[in-house]
Amino acid sequence: MSPVAAYPFKIDGDVLKLVADPFEANHTGLLYVFLLAITRVSMESTSRRLKNIDPTLLFEEICAESLCQFWGGRSVISDVFVIGTSNKTAKDDQGRYPALINSLSKQLQEGGGWRKGAKSPGAGDGGLDVAVWRRFYDKRPGALVGFAQCKTGDRWREHLGKNNPGSICHAYFSTPLVLTPLPIYMVPCRVSLDEWSQVMRKHTTGLLFDRCRITTFCTHLSNEIIEGCVSWVSVAIDREYEDLIAKEIISAPATRGAAS
């Protein structure tokens, strides 16, 4: 297990204690703390960007790495491709999505590329954030493909079961994939055991990755992603701490040199 993906808490009686410093040299537990933070901090577009870092884009990259490892890792027959906003390879809104679909189709070696006459979602992701696949060495069509949506915020339950890879393929690909991609839903929260059965009844056609499942397979994060998480979490925690003091929910620490 990578230190970055470690669980940083332990139960001490009735208290849950942080036992690893996510900002130490090897960033032990950093990923779990980052995912926990983005379930507590406002994900509104006007407030989530800190130090010029958008945590929703980091979350897409993290999900991609987790899915890739779950699907077998990067190799000549398996890989992952980000379609969502964090992919900056195609800049123009109108040409961005067709270019990404063409690139994905080429890597899958099926799908025929962008469907002529299809209406581009513009700057959106068309309901597809991350694509992951594992195919055969013979390069024939029929890969095991997954189409994932990555949702932050507290309204993710409303979207369960709405990920329809078949509709995405029909809308944007020239020819359908031999096997309809498996729908995948990825959230930064932890879904409790009590809620799991209920959640899966609404998402029975695909896979659900919660915080624990995501961290389990995030063993190959790039330094860029790690440092982005460190920078964003540091500022987010400071901001939330100051907000709690301002609301008088907690007391400000005593100033050095103050009279006793």
ABEGO torsion letter per residue (X at the ends): XBAAABBABBBBEABBBBABBAABAAGBGAAAAAAAAAAABBABAAAABBGGBBAAAAAAAAAAAAAAAAAGEBBAABBBBBABAABAABABAAAAAAAAAAAAAAAAGBGGEBBBGBBBAEABAGGBABBBBBBBAAGBBGBBBBBBBBBBEAAAAAABGABBAAAAAAAABABBBABBBBBBBBBABBBBAAAAAAAAAAAAABBBBBAAAAAAABAABBAAAAAAAAAAAAAAAAAAAAAAAAAGABBBBBBBGBBX
